[in-house]
Amino acid sequence: MAKLIRCECGFVGRGDTEEEVIGAIRGHLASDHPVLLQSVSREDLLGWIEVE
Ligand SMILES: [Zn+2]
């Protein structure tokens, strides 16, 4: 099963593990939403993870 996080802009970060998907969304936030990246914690990101 893949894990994923959907960004509000439509980007979907995917990974096989929580660490991978958090890494994917962090990379996306850093390039597209740097202000948002500063305001979300690791716990917030964990709460955004969906499993498909
Ligand atoms: Zn985004």
mmCIF file of the protein (N, C-alpha, C, O) and its ligand, coordinates in Angstrom:
data_MODEL
# 
_entry.id   MODEL 
# 
loop_
_entity.id 
_entity.type 
_entity.pdbx_number_of_molecules 
1 polymer     1 
2 non-polymer 1 
# 
_entity_poly.entity_id                      1 
_entity_poly.type                           'polypeptide(L)' 
_entity_poly.nstd_linkage                   no 
_entity_poly.nstd_monomer                   no 
_entity_poly.pdbx_seq_one_letter_code       MAKLIRCECGFVGRGDTEEEVIGAIRGHLASDHPVLLQSVSREDLLGWIEVE 
_entity_poly.pdbx_seq_one_letter_code_can   MAKLIRCECGFVGRGDTEEEVIGAIRGHLASDHPVLLQSVSREDLLGWIEVE 
_entity_poly.pdbx_strand_id                 A 
# 
loop_
_entity_poly_seq.entity_id 
_entity_poly_seq.num 
_entity_poly_seq.mon_id 
_entity_poly_seq.hetero 
1 1  MET n 
1 2  ALA n 
1 3  LYS n 
1 4  LEU n 
1 5  ILE n 
1 6  ARG n 
1 7  CYS n 
1 8  GLU n 
1 9  CYS n 
1 10 GLY n 
1 11 PHE n 
1 12 VAL n 
1 13 GLY n 
1 14 ARG n 
1 15 GLY n 
1 16 ASP n 
1 17 THR n 
1 18 GLU n 
1 19 GLU n 
1 20 GLU n 
1 21 VAL n 
1 22 ILE n 
1 23 GLY n 
1 24 ALA n 
1 25 ILE n 
1 26 ARG n 
1 27 GLY n 
1 28 HIS n 
1 29 LEU n 
1 30 ALA n 
1 31 SER n 
1 32 ASP n 
1 33 HIS n 
1 34 PRO n 
1 35 VAL n 
1 36 LEU n 
1 37 LEU n 
1 38 GLN n 
1 39 SER n 
1 40 VAL n 
1 41 SER n 
1 42 ARG n 
1 43 GLU n 
1 44 ASP n 
1 45 LEU n 
1 46 LEU n 
1 47 GLY n 
1 48 TRP n 
1 49 ILE n 
1 50 GLU n 
1 51 VAL n 
1 52 GLU n 
# 
loop_
_struct_asym.id 
_struct_asym.entity_id 
A 1 
B 2 
# 
loop_
_chem_comp.id 
_chem_comp.type 
_chem_comp.mon_nstd_flag 
ALA 'L-peptide linking' y 
ARG 'L-peptide linking' y 
ASP 'L-peptide linking' y 
CYS 'L-peptide linking' y 
GLN 'L-peptide linking' y 
GLU 'L-peptide linking' y 
GLY 'peptide linking'   y 
HIS 'L-peptide linking' y 
ILE 'L-peptide linking' y 
LEU 'L-peptide linking' y 
LYS 'L-peptide linking' y 
MET 'L-peptide linking' y 
PHE 'L-peptide linking' y 
PRO 'L-peptide linking' y 
SER 'L-peptide linking' y 
THR 'L-peptide linking' y 
TRP 'L-peptide linking' y 
VAL 'L-peptide linking' y 
ZN  non-polymer         . 
# 
_pdbx_entity_nonpoly.entity_id   2 
_pdbx_entity_nonpoly.name        ? 
_pdbx_entity_nonpoly.comp_id     ZN 
# 
_pdbx_nonpoly_scheme.asym_id         B 
_pdbx_nonpoly_scheme.entity_id       2 
_pdbx_nonpoly_scheme.mon_id          ZN 
_pdbx_nonpoly_scheme.ndb_seq_num     1 
_pdbx_nonpoly_scheme.pdb_seq_num     101 
_pdbx_nonpoly_scheme.auth_seq_num    101 
_pdbx_nonpoly_scheme.pdb_mon_id      ZN 
_pdbx_nonpoly_scheme.auth_mon_id     ZN 
_pdbx_nonpoly_scheme.pdb_strand_id   A 
_pdbx_nonpoly_scheme.pdb_ins_code    . 
# 
loop_
_atom_site.group_PDB 
_atom_site.id 
_atom_site.type_symbol 
_atom_site.label_atom_id 
_atom_site.label_alt_id 
_atom_site.label_comp_id 
_atom_site.label_asym_id 
_atom_site.label_entity_id 
_atom_site.label_seq_id 
_atom_site.pdbx_PDB_ins_code 
_atom_site.Cartn_x 
_atom_site.Cartn_y 
_atom_site.Cartn_z 
_atom_site.occupancy 
_atom_site.B_iso_or_equiv 
_atom_site.pdbx_formal_charge 
_atom_site.auth_seq_id 
_atom_site.auth_comp_id 
_atom_site.auth_asym_id 
_atom_site.auth_atom_id 
_atom_site.pdbx_PDB_model_num 
ATOM   1   N  N  . MET A 1 1  ? 0.838  -1.194 0.000  1.00 0.00 ? 1   MET A N  1 
ATOM   2   C  CA . MET A 1 1  ? 0.000  0.000  0.000  1.00 0.00 ? 1   MET A CA 1 
ATOM   3   C  C  . MET A 1 1  ? 0.874  1.245  0.000  1.00 0.00 ? 1   MET A C  1 
ATOM   4   O  O  . MET A 1 1  ? 1.862  1.322  0.730  1.00 0.00 ? 1   MET A O  1 
ATOM   5   N  N  . ALA A 1 2  ? 0.508  2.208  -0.813 1.00 0.00 ? 2   ALA A N  1 
ATOM   6   C  CA . ALA A 1 2  ? 1.258  3.457  -0.884 1.00 0.00 ? 2   ALA A CA 1 
ATOM   7   C  C  . ALA A 1 2  ? 0.663  4.464  0.095  1.00 0.00 ? 2   ALA A C  1 
ATOM   8   O  O  . ALA A 1 2  ? -0.540 4.477  0.353  1.00 0.00 ? 2   ALA A O  1 
ATOM   9   N  N  . LYS A 1 3  ? 1.533  5.293  0.621  1.00 0.00 ? 3   LYS A N  1 
ATOM   10  C  CA . LYS A 1 3  ? 1.070  6.405  1.449  1.00 0.00 ? 3   LYS A CA 1 
ATOM   11  C  C  . LYS A 1 3  ? 1.183  7.672  0.615  1.00 0.00 ? 3   LYS A C  1 
ATOM   12  O  O  . LYS A 1 3  ? 2.060  7.782  -0.241 1.00 0.00 ? 3   LYS A O  1 
ATOM   13  N  N  . LEU A 1 4  ? 0.304  8.615  0.863  1.00 0.00 ? 4   LEU A N  1 
ATOM   14  C  CA . LEU A 1 4  ? 0.367  9.850  0.092  1.00 0.00 ? 4   LEU A CA 1 
ATOM   15  C  C  . LEU A 1 4  ? -0.137 11.019 0.925  1.00 0.00 ? 4   LEU A C  1 
ATOM   16  O  O  . LEU A 1 4  ? -0.902 10.865 1.878  1.00 0.00 ? 4   LEU A O  1 
ATOM   17  N  N  . ILE A 1 5  ? 0.331  12.198 0.517  1.00 0.00 ? 5   ILE A N  1 
ATOM   18  C  CA . ILE A 1 5  ? -0.173 13.445 1.083  1.00 0.00 ? 5   ILE A CA 1 
ATOM   19  C  C  . ILE A 1 5  ? -0.613 14.320 -0.086 1.00 0.00 ? 5   ILE A C  1 
ATOM   20  O  O  . ILE A 1 5  ? 0.140  14.524 -1.038 1.00 0.00 ? 5   ILE A O  1 
ATOM   21  N  N  . ARG A 1 6  ? -1.822 14.828 -0.007 1.00 0.00 ? 6   ARG A N  1 
ATOM   22  C  CA . ARG A 1 6  ? -2.325 15.750 -1.017 1.00 0.00 ? 6   ARG A CA 1 
ATOM   23  C  C  . ARG A 1 6  ? -2.094 17.179 -0.539 1.00 0.00 ? 6   ARG A C  1 
ATOM   24  O  O  . ARG A 1 6  ? -2.514 17.558 0.554  1.00 0.00 ? 6   ARG A O  1 
ATOM   25  N  N  . CYS A 1 7  ? -1.434 17.947 -1.360 1.00 0.00 ? 7   CYS A N  1 
ATOM   26  C  CA . CYS A 1 7  ? -1.254 19.364 -1.070 1.00 0.00 ? 7   CYS A CA 1 
ATOM   27  C  C  . CYS A 1 7  ? -2.506 20.115 -1.508 1.00 0.00 ? 7   CYS A C  1 
ATOM   28  O  O  . CYS A 1 7  ? -3.247 19.657 -2.379 1.00 0.00 ? 7   CYS A O  1 
ATOM   29  N  N  . GLU A 1 8  ? -2.732 21.277 -0.891 1.00 0.00 ? 8   GLU A N  1 
ATOM   30  C  CA . GLU A 1 8  ? -3.898 22.082 -1.248 1.00 0.00 ? 8   GLU A CA 1 
ATOM   31  C  C  . GLU A 1 8  ? -3.855 22.548 -2.710 1.00 0.00 ? 8   GLU A C  1 
ATOM   32  O  O  . GLU A 1 8  ? -4.894 22.877 -3.282 1.00 0.00 ? 8   GLU A O  1 
ATOM   33  N  N  . CYS A 1 9  ? -2.670 22.578 -3.313 1.00 0.00 ? 9   CYS A N  1 
ATOM   34  C  CA . CYS A 1 9  ? -2.542 23.038 -4.697 1.00 0.00 ? 9   CYS A CA 1 
ATOM   35  C  C  . CYS A 1 9  ? -2.798 21.928 -5.710 1.00 0.00 ? 9   CYS A C  1 
ATOM   36  O  O  . CYS A 1 9  ? -2.878 22.192 -6.910 1.00 0.00 ? 9   CYS A O  1 
ATOM   37  N  N  . GLY A 1 10 ? -2.926 20.684 -5.236 1.00 0.00 ? 10  GLY A N  1 
ATOM   38  C  CA . GLY A 1 10 ? -3.159 19.587 -6.158 1.00 0.00 ? 10  GLY A CA 1 
ATOM   39  C  C  . GLY A 1 10 ? -1.987 18.631 -6.282 1.00 0.00 ? 10  GLY A C  1 
ATOM   40  O  O  . GLY A 1 10 ? -2.125 17.534 -6.823 1.00 0.00 ? 10  GLY A O  1 
ATOM   41  N  N  . PHE A 1 11 ? -0.820 19.053 -5.775 1.00 0.00 ? 11  PHE A N  1 
ATOM   42  C  CA . PHE A 1 11 ? 0.343  18.161 -5.779 1.00 0.00 ? 11  PHE A CA 1 
ATOM   43  C  C  . PHE A 1 11 ? 0.076  16.967 -4.872 1.00 0.00 ? 11  PHE A C  1 
ATOM   44  O  O  . PHE A 1 11 ? -0.527 17.108 -3.809 1.00 0.00 ? 11  PHE A O  1 
ATOM   45  N  N  . VAL A 1 12 ? 0.529  15.794 -5.298 1.00 0.00 ? 12  VAL A N  1 
ATOM   46  C  CA . VAL A 1 12 ? 0.414  14.600 -4.459 1.00 0.00 ? 12  VAL A CA 1 
ATOM   47  C  C  . VAL A 1 12 ? 1.819  14.039 -4.231 1.00 0.00 ? 12  VAL A C  1 
ATOM   48  O  O  . VAL A 1 12 ? 2.517  13.676 -5.178 1.00 0.00 ? 12  VAL A O  1 
ATOM   49  N  N  . GLY A 1 13 ? 2.223  13.974 -2.954 1.00 0.00 ? 13  GLY A N  1 
ATOM   50  C  CA . GLY A 1 13 ? 3.503  13.364 -2.598 1.00 0.00 ? 13  GLY A CA 1 
ATOM   51  C  C  . GLY A 1 13 ? 3.257  11.916 -2.188 1.00 0.00 ? 13  GLY A C  1 
ATOM   52  O  O  . GLY A 1 13 ? 2.375  11.634 -1.376 1.00 0.00 ? 13  GLY A O  1 
ATOM   53  N  N  . ARG A 1 14 ? 4.042  11.001 -2.753 1.00 0.00 ? 14  ARG A N  1 
ATOM   54  C  CA . ARG A 1 14 ? 3.830  9.576  -2.479 1.00 0.00 ? 14  ARG A CA 1 
ATOM   55  C  C  . ARG A 1 14 ? 5.091  8.924  -1.936 1.00 0.00 ? 14  ARG A C  1 
ATOM   56  O  O  . ARG A 1 14 ? 6.206  9.399  -2.149 1.00 0.00 ? 14  ARG A O  1 
ATOM   57  N  N  . GLY A 1 15 ? 4.880  7.825  -1.232 1.00 0.00 ? 15  GLY A N  1 
ATOM   58  C  CA . GLY A 1 15 ? 6.005  7.042  -0.748 1.00 0.00 ? 15  GLY A CA 1 
ATOM   59  C  C  . GLY A 1 15 ? 5.518  5.736  -0.164 1.00 0.00 ? 15  GLY A C  1 
ATOM   60  O  O  . GLY A 1 15 ? 4.327  5.550  0.081  1.00 0.00 ? 15  GLY A O  1 
ATOM   61  N  N  . ASP A 1 16 ? 6.457  4.837  0.055  1.00 0.00 ? 16  ASP A N  1 
ATOM   62  C  CA . ASP A 1 16 ? 6.110  3.549  0.657  1.00 0.00 ? 16  ASP A CA 1 
ATOM   63  C  C  . ASP A 1 16 ? 6.085  3.629  2.179  1.00 0.00 ? 16  ASP A C  1 
ATOM   64  O  O  . ASP A 1 16 ? 5.452  2.809  2.844  1.00 0.00 ? 16  ASP A O  1 
ATOM   65  N  N  . THR A 1 17 ? 6.777  4.618  2.717  1.00 0.00 ? 17  THR A N  1 
ATOM   66  C  CA . THR A 1 17 ? 6.834  4.768  4.171  1.00 0.00 ? 17  THR A CA 1 
ATOM   67  C  C  . THR A 1 17 ? 6.465  6.203  4.541  1.00 0.00 ? 17  THR A C  1 
ATOM   68  O  O  . THR A 1 17 ? 6.458  7.099  3.697  1.00 0.00 ? 17  THR A O  1 
ATOM   69  N  N  . GLU A 1 18 ? 6.159  6.398  5.825  1.00 0.00 ? 18  GLU A N  1 
ATOM   70  C  CA . GLU A 1 18 ? 5.848  7.757  6.287  1.00 0.00 ? 18  GLU A CA 1 
ATOM   71  C  C  . GLU A 1 18 ? 7.029  8.690  6.033  1.00 0.00 ? 18  GLU A C  1 
ATOM   72  O  O  . GLU A 1 18 ? 6.840  9.842  5.644  1.00 0.00 ? 18  GLU A O  1 
ATOM   73  N  N  . GLU A 1 19 ? 8.248  8.192  6.254  1.00 0.00 ? 19  GLU A N  1 
ATOM   74  C  CA . GLU A 1 19 ? 9.418  9.052  6.050  1.00 0.00 ? 19  GLU A CA 1 
ATOM   75  C  C  . GLU A 1 19 ? 9.538  9.481  4.593  1.00 0.00 ? 19  GLU A C  1 
ATOM   76  O  O  . GLU A 1 19 ? 9.879  10.629 4.310  1.00 0.00 ? 19  GLU A O  1 
ATOM   77  N  N  . GLU A 1 20 ? 9.260  8.568  3.669  1.00 0.00 ? 20  GLU A N  1 
ATOM   78  C  CA . GLU A 1 20 ? 9.348  8.906  2.248  1.00 0.00 ? 20  GLU A CA 1 
ATOM   79  C  C  . GLU A 1 20 ? 8.311  9.945  1.862  1.00 0.00 ? 20  GLU A C  1 
ATOM   80  O  O  . GLU A 1 20 ? 8.613  10.905 1.153  1.00 0.00 ? 20  GLU A O  1 
ATOM   81  N  N  . VAL A 1 21 ? 7.101  9.750  2.328  1.00 0.00 ? 21  VAL A N  1 
ATOM   82  C  CA . VAL A 1 21 ? 6.043  10.673 1.911  1.00 0.00 ? 21  VAL A CA 1 
ATOM   83  C  C  . VAL A 1 21 ? 6.239  12.045 2.563  1.00 0.00 ? 21  VAL A C  1 
ATOM   84  O  O  . VAL A 1 21 ? 5.946  13.072 1.951  1.00 0.00 ? 21  VAL A O  1 
ATOM   85  N  N  . ILE A 1 22 ? 6.728  12.061 3.786  1.00 0.00 ? 22  ILE A N  1 
ATOM   86  C  CA . ILE A 1 22 ? 7.032  13.345 4.422  1.00 0.00 ? 22  ILE A CA 1 
ATOM   87  C  C  . ILE A 1 22 ? 8.183  14.029 3.696  1.00 0.00 ? 22  ILE A C  1 
ATOM   88  O  O  . ILE A 1 22 ? 8.167  15.247 3.518  1.00 0.00 ? 22  ILE A O  1 
ATOM   89  N  N  . GLY A 1 23 ? 9.174  13.262 3.279  1.00 0.00 ? 23  GLY A N  1 
ATOM   90  C  CA . GLY A 1 23 ? 10.267 13.844 2.503  1.00 0.00 ? 23  GLY A CA 1 
ATOM   91  C  C  . GLY A 1 23 ? 9.775  14.438 1.195  1.00 0.00 ? 23  GLY A C  1 
ATOM   92  O  O  . GLY A 1 23 ? 10.225 15.505 0.779  1.00 0.00 ? 23  GLY A O  1 
ATOM   93  N  N  . ALA A 1 24 ? 8.840  13.736 0.544  1.00 0.00 ? 24  ALA A N  1 
ATOM   94  C  CA . ALA A 1 24 ? 8.310  14.210 -0.739 1.00 0.00 ? 24  ALA A CA 1 
ATOM   95  C  C  . ALA A 1 24 ? 7.537  15.511 -0.555 1.00 0.00 ? 24  ALA A C  1 
ATOM   96  O  O  . ALA A 1 24 ? 7.707  16.457 -1.325 1.00 0.00 ? 24  ALA A O  1 
ATOM   97  N  N  . ILE A 1 25 ? 6.687  15.555 0.467  1.00 0.00 ? 25  ILE A N  1 
ATOM   98  C  CA . ILE A 1 25 ? 5.870  16.765 0.640  1.00 0.00 ? 25  ILE A CA 1 
ATOM   99  C  C  . ILE A 1 25 ? 6.740  17.917 1.143  1.00 0.00 ? 25  ILE A C  1 
ATOM   100 O  O  . ILE A 1 25 ? 6.494  19.073 0.798  1.00 0.00 ? 25  ILE A O  1 
ATOM   101 N  N  . ARG A 1 26 ? 7.744  17.614 1.946  1.00 0.00 ? 26  ARG A N  1 
ATOM   102 C  CA . ARG A 1 26 ? 8.633  18.690 2.412  1.00 0.00 ? 26  ARG A CA 1 
ATOM   103 C  C  . ARG A 1 26 ? 9.388  19.308 1.238  1.00 0.00 ? 26  ARG A C  1 
ATOM   104 O  O  . ARG A 1 26 ? 9.560  20.525 1.173  1.00 0.00 ? 26  ARG A O  1 
ATOM   105 N  N  . GLY A 1 27 ? 9.834  18.462 0.314  1.00 0.00 ? 27  GLY A N  1 
ATOM   106 C  CA . GLY A 1 27 ? 10.526 18.977 -0.859 1.00 0.00 ? 27  GLY A CA 1 
ATOM   107 C  C  . GLY A 1 27 ? 9.614  19.866 -1.690 1.00 0.00 ? 27  GLY A C  1 
ATOM   108 O  O  . GLY A 1 27 ? 10.032 20.908 -2.194 1.00 0.00 ? 27  GLY A O  1 
ATOM   109 N  N  . HIS A 1 28 ? 8.360  19.438 -1.827 1.00 0.00 ? 28  HIS A N  1 
ATOM   110 C  CA . HIS A 1 28 ? 7.383  20.233 -2.574 1.00 0.00 ? 28  HIS A CA 1 
ATOM   111 C  C  . HIS A 1 28 ? 7.087  21.546 -1.852 1.00 0.00 ? 28  HIS A C  1 
ATOM   112 O  O  . HIS A 1 28 ? 7.057  22.602 -2.485 1.00 0.00 ? 28  HIS A O  1 
ATOM   113 N  N  . LEU A 1 29 ? 6.870  21.497 -0.547 1.00 0.00 ? 29  LEU A N  1 
ATOM   114 C  CA . LEU A 1 29 ? 6.584  22.721 0.212  1.00 0.00 ? 29  LEU A CA 1 
ATOM   115 C  C  . LEU A 1 29 ? 7.758  23.688 0.128  1.00 0.00 ? 29  LEU A C  1 
ATOM   116 O  O  . LEU A 1 29 ? 7.563  24.897 0.007  1.00 0.00 ? 29  LEU A O  1 
ATOM   117 N  N  . ALA A 1 30 ? 8.976  23.158 0.192  1.00 0.00 ? 30  ALA A N  1 
ATOM   118 C  CA . ALA A 1 30 ? 10.162 24.013 0.157  1.00 0.00 ? 30  ALA A CA 1 
ATOM   119 C  C  . ALA A 1 30 ? 10.243 24.782 -1.156 1.00 0.00 ? 30  ALA A C  1 
ATOM   120 O  O  . ALA A 1 30 ? 10.662 25.940 -1.173 1.00 0.00 ? 30  ALA A O  1 
ATOM   121 N  N  . SER A 1 31 ? 9.840  24.138 -2.269 1.00 0.00 ? 31  SER A N  1 
ATOM   122 C  CA . SER A 1 31 ? 9.961  24.818 -3.554 1.00 0.00 ? 31  SER A CA 1 
ATOM   123 C  C  . SER A 1 31 ? 8.736  25.657 -3.883 1.00 0.00 ? 31  SER A C  1 
ATOM   124 O  O  . SER A 1 31 ? 8.859  26.708 -4.512 1.00 0.00 ? 31  SER A O  1 
ATOM   125 N  N  . ASP A 1 32 ? 7.539  25.202 -3.462 1.00 0.00 ? 32  ASP A N  1 
ATOM   126 C  CA . ASP A 1 32 ? 6.315  25.893 -3.874 1.00 0.00 ? 32  ASP A CA 1 
ATOM   127 C  C  . ASP A 1 32 ? 5.643  26.705 -2.770 1.00 0.00 ? 32  ASP A C  1 
ATOM   128 O  O  . ASP A 1 32 ? 4.989  27.709 -3.051 1.00 0.00 ? 32  ASP A O  1 
ATOM   129 N  N  . HIS A 1 33 ? 5.798  26.279 -1.522 1.00 0.00 ? 33  HIS A N  1 
ATOM   130 C  CA . HIS A 1 33 ? 5.113  26.960 -0.411 1.00 0.00 ? 33  HIS A CA 1 
ATOM   131 C  C  . HIS A 1 33 ? 6.051  27.124 0.777  1.00 0.00 ? 33  HIS A C  1 
ATOM   132 O  O  . HIS A 1 33 ? 5.787  26.572 1.845  1.00 0.00 ? 33  HIS A O  1 
ATOM   133 N  N  . PRO A 1 34 ? 7.133  27.865 0.617  1.00 0.00 ? 34  PRO A N  1 
ATOM   134 C  CA . PRO A 1 34 ? 8.121  27.960 1.706  1.00 0.00 ? 34  PRO A CA 1 
ATOM   135 C  C  . PRO A 1 34 ? 7.544  28.510 3.007  1.00 0.00 ? 34  PRO A C  1 
ATOM   136 O  O  . PRO A 1 34 ? 7.999  28.132 4.087  1.00 0.00 ? 34  PRO A O  1 
ATOM   137 N  N  . VAL A 1 35 ? 6.552  29.394 2.924  1.00 0.00 ? 35  VAL A N  1 
ATOM   138 C  CA . VAL A 1 35 ? 5.955  29.935 4.149  1.00 0.00 ? 35  VAL A CA 1 
ATOM   139 C  C  . VAL A 1 35 ? 5.181  28.835 4.889  1.00 0.00 ? 35  VAL A C  1 
ATOM   140 O  O  . VAL A 1 35 ? 5.244  28.720 6.113  1.00 0.00 ? 35  VAL A O  1 
ATOM   141 N  N  . LEU A 1 36 ? 4.460  28.041 4.114  1.00 0.00 ? 36  LEU A N  1 
ATOM   142 C  CA . LEU A 1 36 ? 3.701  26.939 4.712  1.00 0.00 ? 36  LEU A CA 1 
ATOM   143 C  C  . LEU A 1 36 ? 4.647  25.933 5.368  1.00 0.00 ? 36  LEU A C  1 
ATOM   144 O  O  . LEU A 1 36 ? 4.359  25.411 6.446  1.00 0.00 ? 36  LEU A O  1 
ATOM   145 N  N  . LEU A 1 37 ? 5.762  25.670 4.719  1.00 0.00 ? 37  LEU A N  1 
ATOM   146 C  CA . LEU A 1 37 ? 6.719  24.701 5.271  1.00 0.00 ? 37  LEU A CA 1 
ATOM   147 C  C  . LEU A 1 37 ? 7.146  25.097 6.680  1.00 0.00 ? 37  LEU A C  1 
ATOM   148 O  O  . LEU A 1 37 ? 7.322  24.239 7.545  1.00 0.00 ? 37  LEU A O  1 
ATOM   149 N  N  . GLN A 1 38 ? 7.311  26.396 6.905  1.00 0.00 ? 38  GLN A N  1 
ATOM   150 C  CA . GLN A 1 38 ? 7.755  26.854 8.223  1.00 0.00 ? 38  GLN A CA 1 
ATOM   151 C  C  . GLN A 1 38 ? 6.678  26.696 9.282  1.00 0.00 ? 38  GLN A C  1 
ATOM   152 O  O  . GLN A 1 38 ? 6.985  26.626 10.473 1.00 0.00 ? 38  GLN A O  1 
ATOM   153 N  N  . SER A 1 39 ? 5.413  26.640 8.860  1.00 0.00 ? 39  SER A N  1 
ATOM   154 C  CA . SER A 1 39 ? 4.326  26.649 9.836  1.00 0.00 ? 39  SER A CA 1 
ATOM   155 C  C  . SER A 1 39 ? 3.784  25.258 10.146 1.00 0.00 ? 39  SER A C  1 
ATOM   156 O  O  . SER A 1 39 ? 2.972  25.107 11.059 1.00 0.00 ? 39  SER A O  1 
ATOM   157 N  N  . VAL A 1 40 ? 4.215  24.243 9.407  1.00 0.00 ? 40  VAL A N  1 
ATOM   158 C  CA . VAL A 1 40 ? 3.703  22.902 9.683  1.00 0.00 ? 40  VAL A CA 1 
ATOM   159 C  C  . VAL A 1 40 ? 4.761  22.064 10.390 1.00 0.00 ? 40  VAL A C  1 
ATOM   160 O  O  . VAL A 1 40 ? 5.941  22.093 10.040 1.00 0.00 ? 40  VAL A O  1 
ATOM   161 N  N  . SER A 1 41 ? 4.311  21.323 11.383 1.00 0.00 ? 41  SER A N  1 
ATOM   162 C  CA . SER A 1 41 ? 5.206  20.455 12.137 1.00 0.00 ? 41  SER A CA 1 
ATOM   163 C  C  . SER A 1 41 ? 5.195  19.052 11.532 1.00 0.00 ? 41  SER A C  1 
ATOM   164 O  O  . SER A 1 41 ? 4.361  18.727 10.687 1.00 0.00 ? 41  SER A O  1 
ATOM   165 N  N  . ARG A 1 42 ? 6.136  18.238 11.983 1.00 0.00 ? 42  ARG A N  1 
ATOM   166 C  CA . ARG A 1 42 ? 6.151  16.843 11.558 1.00 0.00 ? 42  ARG A CA 1 
ATOM   167 C  C  . ARG A 1 42 ? 4.828  16.156 11.923 1.00 0.00 ? 42  ARG A C  1 
ATOM   168 O  O  . ARG A 1 42 ? 4.327  15.326 11.164 1.00 0.00 ? 42  ARG A O  1 
ATOM   169 N  N  . GLU A 1 43 ? 4.264  16.507 13.092 1.00 0.00 ? 43  GLU A N  1 
ATOM   170 C  CA . GLU A 1 43 ? 3.000  15.902 13.511 1.00 0.00 ? 43  GLU A CA 1 
ATOM   171 C  C  . GLU A 1 43 ? 1.867  16.304 12.567 1.00 0.00 ? 43  GLU A C  1 
ATOM   172 O  O  . GLU A 1 43 ? 0.989  15.498 12.262 1.00 0.00 ? 43  GLU A O  1 
ATOM   173 N  N  . ASP A 1 44 ? 1.896  17.574 12.102 1.00 0.00 ? 44  ASP A N  1 
ATOM   174 C  CA . ASP A 1 44 ? 0.888  18.004 11.129 1.00 0.00 ? 44  ASP A CA 1 
ATOM   175 C  C  . ASP A 1 44 ? 0.990  17.152 9.871  1.00 0.00 ? 44  ASP A C  1 
ATOM   176 O  O  . ASP A 1 44 ? -0.019 16.672 9.353  1.00 0.00 ? 44  ASP A O  1 
ATOM   177 N  N  . LEU A 1 45 ? 2.223  16.968 9.379  1.00 0.00 ? 45  LEU A N  1 
ATOM   178 C  CA . LEU A 1 45 ? 2.429  16.208 8.150  1.00 0.00 ? 45  LEU A CA 1 
ATOM   179 C  C  . LEU A 1 45 ? 1.967  14.764 8.342  1.00 0.00 ? 45  LEU A C  1 
ATOM   180 O  O  . LEU A 1 45 ? 1.350  14.185 7.448  1.00 0.00 ? 45  LEU A O  1 
ATOM   181 N  N  . LEU A 1 46 ? 2.262  14.188 9.496  1.00 0.00 ? 46  LEU A N  1 
ATOM   182 C  CA . LEU A 1 46 ? 1.811  12.814 9.766  1.00 0.00 ? 46  LEU A CA 1 
ATOM   183 C  C  . LEU A 1 46 ? 0.290  12.737 9.705  1.00 0.00 ? 46  LEU A C  1 
ATOM   184 O  O  . LEU A 1 46 ? -0.274 11.747 9.239  1.00 0.00 ? 46  LEU A O  1 
ATOM   185 N  N  . GLY A 1 47 ? -0.373 13.808 10.186 1.00 0.00 ? 47  GLY A N  1 
ATOM   186 C  CA . GLY A 1 47 ? -1.830 13.826 10.180 1.00 0.00 ? 47  GLY A CA 1 
ATOM   187 C  C  . GLY A 1 47 ? -2.423 13.960 8.794  1.00 0.00 ? 47  GLY A C  1 
ATOM   188 O  O  . GLY A 1 47 ? -3.593 13.638 8.586  1.00 0.00 ? 47  GLY A O  1 
ATOM   189 N  N  . TRP A 1 48 ? -1.631 14.433 7.839  1.00 0.00 ? 48  TRP A N  1 
ATOM   190 C  CA . TRP A 1 48 ? -2.119 14.609 6.457  1.00 0.00 ? 48  TRP A CA 1 
ATOM   191 C  C  . TRP A 1 48 ? -2.000 13.329 5.635  1.00 0.00 ? 48  TRP A C  1 
ATOM   192 O  O  . TRP A 1 48 ? -2.567 13.240 4.546  1.00 0.00 ? 48  TRP A O  1 
ATOM   193 N  N  . ILE A 1 49 ? -1.279 12.350 6.138  1.00 0.00 ? 49  ILE A N  1 
ATOM   194 C  CA . ILE A 1 49 ? -1.006 11.143 5.334  1.00 0.00 ? 49  ILE A CA 1 
ATOM   195 C  C  . ILE A 1 49 ? -2.288 10.339 5.115  1.00 0.00 ? 49  ILE A C  1 
ATOM   196 O  O  . ILE A 1 49 ? -3.056 10.075 6.040  1.00 0.00 ? 49  ILE A O  1 
ATOM   197 N  N  . GLU A 1 50 ? -2.480 9.969  3.870  1.00 0.00 ? 50  GLU A N  1 
ATOM   198 C  CA . GLU A 1 50 ? -3.564 9.046  3.520  1.00 0.00 ? 50  GLU A CA 1 
ATOM   199 C  C  . GLU A 1 50 ? -2.916 7.760  3.011  1.00 0.00 ? 50  GLU A C  1 
ATOM   200 O  O  . GLU A 1 50 ? -1.775 7.765  2.550  1.00 0.00 ? 50  GLU A O  1 
ATOM   201 N  N  . VAL A 1 51 ? -3.660 6.667  3.103  1.00 0.00 ? 51  VAL A N  1 
ATOM   202 C  CA . VAL A 1 51 ? -3.170 5.378  2.608  1.00 0.00 ? 51  VAL A CA 1 
ATOM   203 C  C  . VAL A 1 51 ? -4.083 4.941  1.482  1.00 0.00 ? 51  VAL A C  1 
ATOM   204 O  O  . VAL A 1 51 ? -5.307 4.980  1.602  1.00 0.00 ? 51  VAL A O  1 
ATOM   205 N  N  . GLU A 1 52 ? -3.469 4.525  0.386  1.00 0.00 ? 52  GLU A N  1 
ATOM   206 C  CA . GLU A 1 52 ? -4.318 4.053  -0.725 1.00 0.00 ? 52  GLU A CA 1 
ATOM   207 C  C  . GLU A 1 52 ? -3.959 2.617  -1.083 1.00 0.00 ? 52  GLU A C  1 
ATOM   208 O  O  . GLU A 1 52 ? -4.557 2.040  -1.991 1.00 0.00 ? 52  GLU A O  1 
HETATM 209 ZN ZN . ZN  B 2 .  ? 1.400  22.530 -3.091 1.00 0.00 2 101 ZN  A ZN 1 
# 
